[in-house]
Amino acid sequence: MPTLAELRERYVERARPLPAALEAELRADPRPGAKAILDAIAKRRRAHRSEGQRLRKMLRFEQELWAAGIVYVAGVDEAGMSPLAGPVYAAAVIFTPGSRIADVDDSKKLDAKERERLAVEIKATASAWCVGIATVEEIDTINIYWAGLLAMQRAVLGLQLAPQHLLIDARRLKDVPIPQRRIVRGDSLSLSIAAASILAKTSRDAMMRDLDATYPGYGFAKHKGYPVKEHLAALTKLGACDVHRRSFGPVRVVLGLPPLHAEIE
């Protein structure tokens, strides 16, 4: 039998399946190191079972539609509604029936490294995906709510496969003549919507990193335009740049503009 160090490296660190015969030998081995290897493998198996159960729950909306013969189910979500700067992004994702990607979840529950890793896997696994945006000018013209819907619509219409049904995070696209279901907290309840949230978030974050190089000093690469203390301080010191949303209160204050509700009145 290989040494315990070799077994740990192969079956714990590299997570290769442990053959039944080797597992039996380890169970008969009285050394603490053998028990530690078995404990680590058992923990991994429990985690896999738990993740499998979570994914089954995350696919219940898709499975219901797939079982009814509706193959092209698109999950739709947006990112970047509350930042003070930059476009709003949305994504639409269609998976082949039966697809499963471990660890996909609401993008807000994942760290940046995990989102980037999963974005690559989502794009490779999906039958079709598309990212849509609404510009800062559009946000300031039609307001952020409608701009978010516009970005979603563009993502859906940009798919290379025509979706037969939409699963949307807490919204409805009234101008899109496709059957759809509005799911509150959908990015935590649907795998397709969660995948869309990851693509929207990672795409927008990449844009904000680019904008950081164009507009230095605001910290866009760090906070992505959200109204954190550092951003508000930079906005006060430097003033608003071209990609700041003029329809948002803190930007209007810096520019000396009245609140929008005052203009309406």
Number of C-alpha atoms within 10 A of each C-alpha: 8 8 9 15 11 12 19 20 14 14 17 19 12 10 13 12 10 14 9 9 9 13 15 10 11 20 14 11 12 9 11 9 14 20 15 15 21 19 13 15 21 12 12 14 12 11 12 13 12 11 14 16 11 16 20 15 15 23 18 14 19 27 18 11 16 16 10 9 10 15 18 22 27 28 31 34 32 29 27 21 17 12 19 26 26 26 28 29 32 32 32 34 33 32 23 14 18 9 13 18 14 13 15 28 26 21 24 15 12 15 9 15 10 14 24 17 12 23 22 11 15 24 17 11 17 15 18 21 26 22 26 23 25 22 18 22 18 18 23 15 13 13 15 22 11 14 24 27 23 24 24 31 24 19 25 29 16 17 20 12 15 15 22 15 20 26 27 27 24 14 18 18 18 10 9 12 9 14 13 20 18 15 18 12 14 25 30 19 21 28 32 33 33 26 33 36 33 32 31 30 26 22 20 23 23 13 17 24 18 13 20 18 13 10 15 10 13 24 19 23 17 14 17 24 26 19 16 12 10 13 22 19 13 14 21 14 12 12 15 20 13 11 17 22 25 24 20 19 15 20 21 17 14 16 14 9 14 11 14 13 7 7 8 6 5
